[in-house]
């Protein structure tokens, strides 16, 4: 199948889905698409065994020129689903920016769009941060908040970067950067966000990140029920950390196509 000939989208939203038929909210997608005519939504269906694909096809039926489905036959995990969606977009669509966010819309479509507006000729990667402030609404279950902060602190030290929330499921990239970051498969199904930061360091170096990347506090984030990440994963994710750390310590920076800072 050749490249689809659509007008250039300002933003493509990739939404990984695995057995999401009960959590998908078609009306929110319809409303968003009606308001924003230059945005595409790409659902990456990760081998769902429930009615997810039918729900996605119903959503696509409302706007077939701006809603797309990357249907993966067997379940491969969130990392593979997100990457598959990005590769699908790169192959079939024309776009300036591309993002991914969770199907439960813990981060809303409108807020993801708002964050994407920070990307320009100098800023090429923006991600949401679930930091609770006096003027926002961040609702997280205590155990997930506690373990999340513990993990986030560990990640920040491993990366050598002052990042508050690497695991927030709302990240937006300029198209040229995304092409490089998602070229290779990820090691971990759930910690691929950490790998993205490692890859970013290899591409531009730590010194350039503070001038080209923005971590922006979300105005609202609501912890959805029925998370696909099992609580028990907290006790086994450390093995993934070890594998990731070993890979990117061994991998020479020269093995990546380094992006000159003056290109952004």
C-alpha positions as CSV (number, residue, x, y, z in Angstrom):
1,X,0.0,0.0,0.0
2,X,1.5,3.3,-1.0
3,X,1.5,6.5,0.9
4,X,-1.9,8.0,1.4
5,X,-2.3,11.4,-0.2
6,X,-4.0,13.6,2.4
7,X,-3.4,17.2,3.2
8,X,-0.6,17.7,5.7
9,X,-1.8,17.2,9.3
10,X,-0.5,19.6,11.9
11,X,-0.7,16.8,14.5
12,X,-1.2,13.0,14.5
13,X,-2.4,11.5,17.8
14,X,-1.4,7.8,18.2
15,X,-3.5,6.0,20.7
16,X,-2.5,2.4,21.7
17,X,-5.5,0.2,22.5
18,X,-5.7,-3.2,24.1
19,X,-9.2,-4.5,25.1
20,X,-10.4,-0.9,25.5
21,X,-14.0,-1.4,24.3
22,X,-15.4,-0.5,27.8
23,X,-13.2,2.6,28.3
24,X,-13.2,4.2,24.8
25,X,-15.3,7.3,24.7
26,X,-16.4,7.8,21.0
27,X,-18.3,11.0,21.7
28,X,-15.1,12.7,23.0
29,X,-13.3,11.8,19.8
30,X,-16.1,12.9,17.6
31,X,-16.3,16.3,19.3
32,X,-12.6,16.8,19.2
33,X,-12.4,16.0,15.5
34,X,-15.2,18.4,14.7
35,X,-13.4,21.3,16.4
36,X,-9.9,20.5,14.9
37,X,-10.0,19.8,11.2
38,X,-6.2,19.5,10.7
39,X,-5.6,16.8,13.2
40,X,-5.6,13.0,12.6
41,X,-6.2,10.3,15.2
42,X,-4.5,6.9,14.7
43,X,-5.6,4.0,16.8
44,X,-3.0,1.2,17.2
45,X,-5.1,-1.9,18.1
46,X,-2.7,-4.2,20.0
47,X,-4.4,-7.6,19.3
48,X,-7.5,-6.8,21.3
49,X,-9.7,-9.9,22.0
50,X,-12.8,-7.9,23.0
51,X,-15.0,-5.5,20.9
52,X,-12.3,-2.8,20.6
53,X,-11.8,-3.1,16.9
54,X,-15.5,-2.7,16.2
55,X,-15.6,0.4,18.4
56,X,-12.6,1.8,16.5
57,X,-14.2,1.1,13.2
58,X,-17.3,3.0,14.3
59,X,-15.2,6.0,15.2
60,X,-13.4,5.8,11.9
61,X,-16.7,5.7,10.1
62,X,-17.5,9.3,11.3
63,X,-14.3,10.7,9.9
64,X,-12.5,8.2,7.5
65,X,-10.2,10.9,6.2
66,X,-8.8,11.7,9.6
67,X,-9.2,8.5,11.7
68,X,-6.9,5.6,11.0
69,X,-6.5,2.1,12.5
70,X,-3.2,0.2,12.7
71,X,-4.6,-3.3,13.5
72,X,-1.9,-5.6,15.1
73,X,-3.0,-9.2,14.9
74,X,-1.4,-10.4,18.2
75,X,-0.9,-8.6,21.5
76,X,2.7,-7.2,21.7
77,X,2.5,-4.7,24.5
78,X,2.2,-0.9,24.7
79,X,5.8,-0.2,23.5
80,X,5.3,-2.2,20.3
81,X,1.8,-0.8,19.8
82,X,3.0,2.8,20.1
83,X,6.0,2.2,17.8
84,X,3.8,0.4,15.3
85,X,1.5,3.4,15.2
86,X,4.3,5.8,14.7
87,X,5.7,3.7,11.8
88,X,2.3,3.5,10.3
89,X,1.9,7.3,10.4
90,X,5.4,7.8,8.9
91,X,4.6,5.4,6.0
92,X,1.1,6.6,5.2
93,X,0.5,10.1,6.4
94,X,2.0,13.6,6.1
95,X,2.3,15.5,9.4
96,X,4.4,18.1,11.3
97,X,4.0,16.7,14.8
98,X,3.1,13.3,16.3
99,X,2.0,12.4,19.8
100,X,0.9,9.4,21.8
101,X,-1.5,9.3,24.7
102,X,-3.5,6.7,26.6
103,X,-6.9,5.4,25.3
104,X,-8.6,6.2,28.6
105,X,-7.9,9.9,28.0
106,X,-6.5,10.4,31.5
107,X,-4.8,13.2,29.7
108,X,-7.5,14.8,27.5
109,X,-7.3,15.3,23.8
110,X,-7.5,19.1,24.2
111,X,-4.7,19.2,26.7
112,X,-2.5,17.1,24.4
113,X,-3.2,19.6,21.6
114,X,-2.4,22.5,24.0
115,X,1.0,20.9,24.8
116,X,1.8,20.3,21.2
117,X,1.6,24.1,20.6
118,X,4.9,24.5,22.5
119,X,6.7,22.7,19.7
120,X,8.4,25.1,17.3
121,X,11.7,25.6,15.4
122,X,13.6,25.3,18.7
123,X,11.5,22.9,20.9
124,X,11.0,19.5,19.3
125,X,9.9,17.3,22.2
126,X,7.2,18.1,24.8
127,X,5.8,15.9,27.5
128,X,3.2,16.2,30.2
129,X,4.0,16.0,33.9
130,X,1.7,14.9,36.7
131,X,2.9,17.3,39.3
132,X,0.2,18.4,41.6
133,X,-0.1,22.2,42.1
134,X,-2.6,24.6,43.7
135,X,-4.1,25.4,40.3
136,X,-4.5,22.0,38.7
137,X,-6.3,18.7,39.2
138,X,-4.1,15.6,39.5
139,X,-6.0,12.5,40.8
140,X,-3.8,9.4,41.4
141,X,-4.3,6.4,43.5
142,X,-2.0,6.5,46.5
143,X,-0.1,3.2,45.7
144,X,0.5,4.3,42.1
145,X,1.5,7.7,43.2
146,X,4.0,6.4,45.8
147,X,5.5,3.8,43.5
148,X,5.5,6.2,40.6
149,X,7.5,8.8,42.5
150,X,10.0,6.1,43.7
151,X,10.5,4.9,40.1
152,X,10.6,8.4,38.7
153,X,13.4,9.4,41.1
154,X,15.4,6.3,40.1
155,X,14.9,7.0,36.4
156,X,16.0,10.6,36.8
157,X,19.2,9.5,38.5
158,X,19.8,6.8,35.9
159,X,19.4,9.3,33.1
160,X,21.4,12.0,34.8
161,X,18.5,14.4,34.0
162,X,16.2,16.4,36.2
163,X,13.0,14.9,35.0
164,X,9.9,14.8,37.3
165,X,7.7,12.4,35.3
166,X,9.1,10.3,32.5
167,X,6.2,7.9,32.6
168,X,3.3,10.3,31.9
169,X,1.4,8.9,28.9
170,X,1.3,12.1,26.9
171,X,4.3,12.9,24.7
172,X,4.6,15.0,21.6
173,X,7.4,15.0,19.0
174,X,8.4,16.9,15.9
175,X,8.1,14.5,13.0
176,X,11.9,14.6,12.2
177,X,12.8,13.6,15.7
178,X,10.1,10.9,16.0
179,X,11.5,9.2,12.9
180,X,14.8,8.7,14.7
181,X,13.5,7.8,18.2
182,X,11.1,5.1,17.0
183,X,13.4,3.5,14.4
184,X,14.4,0.6,16.6
185,X,12.3,-1.8,18.7
186,X,12.1,-1.3,22.4
187,X,13.5,-3.6,25.1
188,X,10.7,-3.2,27.6
189,X,6.9,-3.3,27.1
190,X,6.2,-0.6,29.7
191,X,9.5,1.3,30.3
192,X,10.0,2.3,26.7
193,X,9.6,6.0,27.9
194,X,12.9,5.5,29.6
195,X,14.5,4.2,26.4
196,X,13.2,7.3,24.6
197,X,15.1,9.5,26.9
198,X,18.2,7.4,26.5
199,X,17.9,7.6,22.7
200,X,17.4,11.4,22.9
201,X,20.6,11.7,24.9
202,X,22.4,9.7,22.2
203,X,20.9,11.9,19.5
204,X,21.6,15.4,20.8
205,X,23.5,15.1,24.1
206,X,22.5,16.1,27.6
207,X,23.7,19.7,27.2
208,X,21.2,20.4,24.4
209,X,18.1,18.8,26.0
210,X,17.4,21.7,28.4
211,X,17.1,24.0,25.3
212,X,15.1,21.7,23.1
213,X,12.8,19.7,25.4
214,X,10.0,20.9,27.7
215,X,8.3,19.1,30.6
216,X,5.0,20.9,31.2
217,X,2.7,20.3,34.2
218,X,-0.8,19.1,33.2
219,X,-3.9,21.1,34.1
220,X,-5.8,17.9,34.7
221,X,-5.0,14.1,34.9
222,X,-7.5,11.6,36.3
223,X,-6.3,8.1,37.2
224,X,-8.4,5.7,35.3
225,X,-9.4,2.3,36.7
226,X,-8.4,-1.1,35.3
227,X,-4.8,-0.1,34.5
228,X,-3.2,-2.5,32.0
229,X,0.0,-2.5,34.1
230,X,-0.2,-5.0,36.9
231,X,0.8,-3.9,40.4
232,X,3.2,-6.8,40.6
233,X,5.2,-5.3,37.8
234,X,6.7,-2.9,40.3
235,X,8.7,-5.8,41.8
236,X,10.0,-7.1,38.4
237,X,10.6,-3.9,36.4
238,X,14.1,-3.6,37.8
239,X,15.3,-6.3,35.4
240,X,14.1,-4.1,32.5
241,X,16.0,-1.2,34.0
242,X,19.2,-3.3,34.0
243,X,18.7,-4.4,30.4
244,X,18.1,-0.8,29.3
245,X,21.0,0.5,31.2
246,X,23.4,-2.1,29.8
247,X,22.3,-1.5,26.2
248,X,22.7,2.3,26.2
249,X,26.0,2.3,28.1
250,X,27.4,-0.1,25.5
251,X,25.9,1.6,22.5
252,X,28.2,4.3,21.1
253,X,26.8,7.7,20.4
254,X,28.2,7.5,16.9
255,X,25.8,4.6,16.1
256,X,23.0,7.0,16.1
257,X,22.2,9.6,13.4
258,X,23.1,12.6,15.5
259,X,20.8,15.6,14.9
260,X,22.7,18.9,14.8
261,X,21.2,21.4,17.2
262,X,21.0,24.1,14.6
263,X,18.5,22.0,12.7
264,X,15.9,22.9,15.3
